[in-house]
């Protein structure tokens, strides 16, 4: 009997709060969900981001503001982002194989030479016609649409998540980039009738203070990567969801195989579809030929979206970037509903600068996510990123891995497009961004994989399999159409 009574002894419960926590299975220290505040002036948001590290890191605070713009500008508004840390010494960048053959020097803190055409004032509203006239004096006329189309393939790394993890394992440098996405849970938010709830705000909290934020896509879904924000492998998480004044709460268990479904109490409204679409383009010299070709493709994409059956309320934005010591670092034109004006801005994009392989992609991505005036609730937000080079990971932060967490928190889905010449590092970065935000990885294809001059075809140098090929404009338009088709119908 002595041994039996000892076997049934329990350590005393230290507090009623702790006991209730055990019974409920919810994080004890999570407290109320910490929602990111809306951005009163999205253009003024200054991100406070950290550089990526090989070890897992815990995220406890939101480093972004919720999208809050209500309307788009009638006139594209250009802003120029200066290099926050200009080069402090002279360096010569050698010519690289596959890049535009040229050399340049970065002079120690020297001001750039005066531009051949009047520069546009930073953060000032401009007339698109004036921009076009100024550029026409210093730039060659835009090329006509080429007779041959630009072809591209696409893979969905979330649909083939096992294949994506194998891709990361095949390239050891992936361990030094990005975040740990090996643990993934699917979240679905539905209304009282079981219909998907798009653009619902999601806050995930662990007892140790780790937190992440997301917004559901047009199909009411979000992928939650627990190791990307929690370094302690918490067993459970509290998930808070809100949309249009309604709130719901659920528990997520690490490792559960079924999707977590959270149901809001009433039926969701079905307003007219709103689409914010931003193009982010590497405009360095090596992109010259492809920018000329892709300019027409992007125009066709915009025209096709206007003609979609859902007739979405569309706003368009553009971010272009180069590198340190170039004519400019990052430029942006904030979201506008004036399609004709946007196309004029697009026609004015020219390639130049560059020299070494990496470019200012990190800085452009952070600017696109954090500083553009993305519209608020009930908006589908897409970013199409076109690049042929990886980001400079040796530059100070922000770096892409933290920005992609902010993108998911703001509900921005990224379609990453790899142009010819993109190396393995660039492919890893582009695929990580697309996979984490729920987007797709797109890559240009050719008749001969390693020769862009061979013309359109089905071949690629990228580490992909089982991909479909179409013209780039048709492919992107299809992805946009599929995204909007997930919205609940009235």
C-alpha positions in Angstrom: 0.0 0.0 0.0 2.8 2.3 0.7 4.1 1.9 -2.9 0.6 2.3 -4.3 -0.1 5.6 -2.5 3.3 7.0 -3.6 2.5 6.1 -7.2 -0.6 8.2 -7.2 0.9 11.3 -5.7 0.9 14.5 -7.9 2.9 17.6 -7.6 0.7 20.4 -6.3 -0.8 22.7 -8.9 0.9 26.1 -8.3 -2.0 28.3 -9.4 -5.5 28.1 -10.8 -4.4 30.1 -13.9 -1.8 27.5 -14.7 -4.4 24.6 -14.2 -6.9 26.3 -16.5 -4.1 26.8 -19.1 -3.4 23.1 -19.0 -7.0 22.3 -19.4 -7.6 24.7 -22.2 -4.3 23.8 -24.0 -3.8 27.5 -24.9 -0.7 29.6 -24.5 -0.5 31.0 -20.9 1.4 34.2 -21.7 -0.1 35.2 -25.0 -2.5 37.7 -23.6 -4.8 39.6 -26.0 -3.8 39.4 -29.7 -1.5 42.2 -30.7 -2.8 43.5 -34.0 -0.6 45.8 -36.1 -2.0 49.3 -36.2 -3.4 50.6 -39.5 -1.0 52.9 -41.4 -2.2 56.5 -41.2 0.4 57.3 -43.9 1.7 54.2 -45.6 4.4 56.2 -47.5 5.9 57.3 -44.2 6.4 53.8 -42.7 10.0 53.2 -42.0 10.7 49.4 -41.5 12.9 48.3 -38.7 14.2 45.0 -40.0 16.9 42.6 -39.1 19.4 40.7 -41.1 18.9 37.0 -41.7 20.9 34.6 -39.7 21.6 30.8 -39.9 19.8 30.2 -36.6 16.1 30.4 -36.0 14.8 33.6 -34.5 11.8 34.5 -32.5 9.4 37.3 -33.7 7.5 39.1 -31.0 6.3 42.3 -32.6 4.9 43.4 -35.9 7.3 45.4 -38.0 4.7 46.6 -40.4 1.5 48.6 -40.4 -1.8 47.1 -41.7 -2.7 48.3 -45.2 -5.2 51.2 -44.9 -5.4 53.2 -48.1 -9.0 53.7 -49.3 -8.4 55.0 -52.8 -5.6 55.1 -55.4 -4.0 58.2 -56.9 -5.3 59.6 -60.2 -1.8 60.4 -61.2 1.3 58.1 -60.7 3.4 59.6 -57.9 7.2 59.0 -58.2 9.5 58.7 -55.3 13.2 58.0 -55.3 14.8 56.1 -52.4 18.5 57.0 -51.9 21.1 54.5 -51.0 21.1 54.8 -47.1 24.8 53.9 -47.0 26.6 55.1 -50.1 29.9 53.4 -50.9 32.7 54.8 -48.8 35.6 53.9 -51.0 36.5 53.5 -54.7 35.9 50.0 -56.0 35.9 48.6 -59.5 33.3 46.1 -60.5 34.5 43.5 -63.1 32.5 42.4 -66.1 30.6 39.2 -65.4 29.7 36.5 -67.9 26.1 36.8 -68.9 25.8 40.4 -67.7 26.1 43.5 -69.8 29.8 44.0 -70.6 30.8 47.3 -68.9 32.9 48.6 -66.1 32.1 51.3 -63.6 33.6 53.0 -60.6 32.0 54.0 -57.4 33.7 57.2 -56.2 34.1 57.9 -52.5 31.1 59.9 -51.4 31.2 61.9 -54.6 27.9 63.4 -55.9 26.6 61.8 -59.1 27.0 63.7 -62.3 24.1 65.8 -63.4 21.5 63.8 -65.4 21.0 64.5 -69.0 17.3 65.1 -68.5 15.6 66.9 -65.6 15.2 64.7 -62.6 11.8 64.2 -61.0 11.5 65.6 -57.5 11.4 63.0 -54.8 8.0 62.4 -53.3 6.3 64.8 -55.6 3.2 64.3 -57.8 4.2 64.4 -61.4 2.5 64.6 -64.7 3.2 61.4 -66.7 3.4 63.4 -70.0 6.2 65.5 -68.5 8.1 62.4 -67.4 7.8 60.9 -70.8 9.0 64.1 -72.5 12.0 64.4 -70.1 13.0 60.8 -70.8 12.6 61.0 -74.5 15.4 63.6 -74.7 17.9 61.2 -73.1 16.6 57.7 -73.9 16.2 55.7 -77.1 12.6 55.2 -78.3 10.8 52.2 -76.9 11.1 49.1 -79.0 8.0 47.7 -80.7 6.6 44.5 -79.5 8.8 41.7 -80.7 7.4 39.2 -83.3 8.3 36.3 -81.0 6.6 36.0 -77.6 8.2 35.7 -74.2 7.6 32.2 -72.9 7.7 31.2 -69.2 7.1 28.3 -67.0 5.5 28.2 -63.5 5.7 25.9 -60.5 3.6 26.0 -57.3 6.0 25.2 -54.4 3.1 25.0 -52.0 1.2 22.4 -54.1 4.4 20.4 -54.2 5.8 21.3 -50.8 7.8 18.0 -50.5 9.6 18.9 -53.8 10.3 22.4 -52.6 11.9 21.1 -49.4 14.1 18.7 -51.5 15.1 21.7 -53.7 16.3 23.5 -50.5 18.2 20.4 -49.4 19.9 20.1 -52.7 21.4 23.6 -52.3 23.2 23.9 -48.9 23.4 27.7 -49.2 19.6 27.8 -48.6 20.4 27.1 -44.9 22.1 30.5 -44.7 19.2 32.3 -46.3 15.6 32.9 -45.5 13.7 31.2 -42.7 13.0 27.6 -41.6 9.7 26.7 -43.4 9.9 22.9 -42.7 6.9 23.0 -40.3 3.8 24.2 -42.1 0.1 24.4 -41.1 -2.8 25.3 -43.3 -5.4 27.8 -42.0 -8.9 28.3 -43.6 -11.2 31.0 -42.5 -14.9 30.6 -43.4 -18.1 32.5 -42.6 -21.3 31.2 -41.1 -22.3 29.7 -44.4 -19.0 27.9 -44.9 -17.8 30.3 -47.6 -14.2 31.4 -47.7 -13.4 34.8 -46.0 -10.7 36.6 -48.0 -8.4 39.2 -46.4 -9.2 38.2 -42.8 -6.5 39.3 -40.3 -4.8 36.5 -38.5 -2.6 36.7 -35.3 -0.8 33.6 -34.1 0.5 33.6 -30.5 2.7 31.2 -28.5 3.1 31.1 -24.7 6.8 32.2 -25.0 5.8 35.5 -26.7 6.5 34.4 -30.3 4.0 35.9 -32.7 3.2 36.0 -36.4 0.6 37.7 -38.5 -1.1 36.9 -41.8 -4.0 37.8 -44.0 -6.0 35.1 -45.8 -5.9 35.1 -49.6 -8.8 35.3 -52.0 -9.7 31.7 -51.1 -9.7 32.4 -47.4 -6.5 30.5 -46.8 -3.1 31.2 -45.3 0.0 29.0 -44.7 1.5 29.3 -41.3 5.2 28.4 -40.9 5.7 27.9 -37.2 9.5 27.7 -37.2 9.8 30.9 -39.1 8.8 32.9 -36.1 9.1 30.6 -33.1 12.5 29.3 -32.1 11.2 27.1 -29.2 9.0 24.5 -30.9 5.9 25.4 -28.9 3.3 22.6 -28.7 0.3 24.8 -29.3 -0.6 28.3 -30.5 -3.6 30.5 -30.1 -5.0 31.8 -33.4 -7.1 34.9 -33.4 -9.0 36.0 -36.6 -11.0 39.1 -37.3 -12.7 40.7 -40.3 -15.1 43.6 -40.5 -15.8 43.7 -36.7 -16.2 40.0 -36.3 -13.7 37.9 -34.3 -13.1 34.2 -33.6 -10.4 32.2 -31.8 -9.1 28.7 -32.1 -6.2 26.5 -31.0 -3.5 25.2 -33.4 -1.5 22.1 -32.4 2.0 21.8 -33.8 2.0 18.8 -36.1 -1.7 18.4 -36.6 -2.3 16.9 -40.0 -5.7 18.5 -40.8 -6.2 22.1 -41.7 -7.3 24.4 -39.0 -10.7 25.9 -39.9 -11.8 29.1 -38.1 -15.5 30.1 -38.6 -16.6 33.7 -38.2 -20.1 34.1 -36.7 -22.0 35.7 -39.6 -22.0 35.7 -43.4 -19.3 37.8 -45.1 -20.2 40.6 -47.4 -19.2 40.3 -51.1 -18.2 43.7 -52.4 -16.8 44.3 -55.9 -13.4 42.8 -56.3 -10.5 45.1 -55.6 -7.1 44.3 -56.9 -3.8 46.1 -56.1 -1.1 44.9 -58.5 2.5 46.1 -58.2 5.3 45.2 -60.6 8.9 45.2 -59.1 11.5 45.2 -61.9 15.3 44.9 -61.8 16.3 47.7 -64.1 20.1 47.1 -64.3 21.9 46.9 -67.6 21.7 43.1 -67.9 17.9 43.4 -68.1 18.0 45.7 -71.2 16.8 43.2 -73.8 14.3 41.5 -71.5 12.8 44.8 -70.3 12.3 45.8 -74.0 10.5 42.5 -74.6 8.6 42.4 -71.3 7.3 45.9 -71.5 4.8 44.8 -74.1 4.0 41.7 -72.1 3.2 43.8 -69.0 1.0 46.1 -71.1 -0.9 43.0 -72.3 -1.3 41.8 -68.7 -2.8 45.1 -67.6 -5.2 45.2 -70.6 -6.2 41.6 -69.9 -7.0 42.3 -66.2 -9.2 45.2 -67.2 -11.3 42.8 -69.4 -11.7 40.0 -66.7 -15.4 39.0 -66.2 -15.2 40.2 -62.5 -14.3 43.7 -63.7 -12.1 44.3 -60.7 -11.4 47.7 -59.3 -7.7 47.8 -60.3 -4.9 49.9 -58.9 -1.4 49.5 -60.4 2.1 50.3 -59.0 5.7 50.0 -60.1 9.0 49.7 -58.3 12.3 49.7 -60.2 15.8 49.2 -58.7 19.4 49.1 -59.7 22.4 49.1 -57.3 24.8 51.3 -55.3 26.6 53.9 -57.4 24.1 53.8 -60.2 21.9 56.7 -61.5 19.4 55.7 -58.9 18.9 53.1 -56.1 15.2 52.4 -55.9 12.3 54.3 -57.6 8.6 53.7 -57.2 5.4 55.0 -58.6 2.6 54.5 -56.0 -0.6 52.7 -56.8 -2.8 54.5 -59.3 -6.2 53.7 -60.9 -5.2 55.6 -64.1 -4.2 52.7 -66.4 -3.2 54.9 -69.3 -0.9 56.9 -67.1 0.6 53.8 -65.6 1.3 52.4 -69.1 3.1 55.6 -70.0 5.3 55.2 -66.9 6.0 51.6 -67.8 7.0 52.6 -71.3 9.6 54.9 -69.8 11.5 52.2 -67.9 15.0 51.8 -69.2 17.8 49.5 -68.1 21.2 50.7 -67.0 23.9 50.4 -64.4 24.6 47.3 -62.5 27.9 45.5 -63.0 28.3 43.0 -60.3 25.9 40.1 -60.0 23.7 41.0 -57.0 21.5 44.1 -57.0 19.4 46.2 -54.6 16.5 43.7 -54.5 16.3 43.6 -50.7 15.8 47.3 -50.5 13.3 47.4 -53.4 11.2 44.5 -51.9 11.1 46.3 -48.5 10.1 49.5 -50.1 7.4 47.8 -52.2 5.9 46.1 -49.1 6.3 48.7 -46.5 6.1 52.1 -48.2 3.5 51.8 -51.0 -0.1 52.8 -50.2 -1.7 49.3 -50.4 -5.4 49.5 -50.0 -7.1 48.3 -46.9 -9.8 45.6 -46.1 -11.3 43.5 -48.8 -8.5 43.9 -51.3 -6.5 41.3 -53.2 -2.8 42.4 -53.2 -0.3 40.9 -55.7 3.3 41.7 -56.3 5.0 40.5 -59.5 8.8 40.6 -59.0 11.0 40.3 -62.1 14.8 39.8 -61.6 17.8 38.2 -63.2 20.1 38.5 -60.1 20.0 37.8 -56.4 19.9 40.5 -53.7 23.0 41.9 -52.1 23.0 40.0 -48.8 26.2 41.9 -47.8 24.4 45.2 -47.7 22.8 46.3 -44.4 19.2 45.3 -43.6 16.4 45.2 -44.6 16.8 41.7 -46.0 14.2 39.8 -47.9 13.5 37.1 -45.2 12.0 39.6 -42.8 10.2 41.5 -45.5 8.4 38.4 -46.7 7.0 37.9 -43.1 5.7 41.5 -43.3 4.3 40.8 -46.8 2.2 37.9 -45.4 1.1 40.0 -42.5 -0.2 42.6 -45.0 -1.7 40.0 -47.3 0.6 40.6 -50.2 1.1 37.5 -52.4 4.3 37.5 -54.5 4.7 36.0 -58.0 8.5 35.8 -58.5 9.7 35.9 -62.1 13.2 34.8 -62.8 14.7 36.2 -66.0 17.7 34.7 -67.9 20.9 34.7 -66.0 19.4 34.3 -62.6 21.7 32.1 -60.5 21.0 29.5 -57.8 21.1 32.1 -55.0 18.6 34.2 -56.8 16.4 31.2 -57.5 16.4 30.2 -53.8 15.5 33.8 -52.8 12.7 34.2 -55.3 11.2 30.8 -54.6 11.3 31.3 -50.8 9.5 34.6 -51.1 6.8 33.2 -53.4 6.3 30.1 -51.3 6.1 31.9 -48.0 3.5 34.4 -49.3 1.4 31.8 -51.1 2.5 32.9 -54.6 4.2 31.1 -57.5 7.7 30.8 -59.0 7.7 31.8 -62.7 10.8 31.6 -64.9 11.5 32.5 -68.5 12.0 29.6 -70.9 13.9 29.3 -74.2 14.5 26.8 -77.0 18.0 26.2 -75.6 17.9 26.5 -71.8 21.2 28.4 -71.4 20.8 30.7 -74.5 18.1 33.5 -74.3 19.0 34.3 -77.9 17.7 30.9 -79.0 14.1 32.2 -78.9 11.0 31.0 -77.0 10.7 27.4 -76.0 10.2 25.1 -73.0 13.7 24.7 -71.6 15.1 26.3 -68.5 18.3 26.2 -66.4 16.3 26.3 -63.1 16.0 23.4 -60.7 12.3 22.7 -61.5 10.2 19.8 -62.8 6.7 19.1 -64.0 6.1 22.7 -65.0 3.6 24.2 -67.6 4.7 26.7 -70.2 2.8 29.6 -71.8 3.5 33.1 -72.9 4.4 35.3 -69.9 1.5 37.7 -70.3 -1.0 34.8 -70.6 0.5 33.0 -67.7 0.4 36.0 -65.3 -3.1 36.9 -66.4 -4.2 33.3 -65.7 -2.8 33.4 -62.2 -4.5 36.7 -61.5 -7.8 35.4 -62.9 -7.5 32.2 -60.8 -6.8 34.4 -57.7 -9.8 36.6 -58.2 -12.0 33.6 -59.1 -11.6 32.3 -55.5 -13.5 35.4 -54.1 -16.9 34.5 -52.8 -19.7 35.4 -55.3 -22.7 37.3 -54.3 
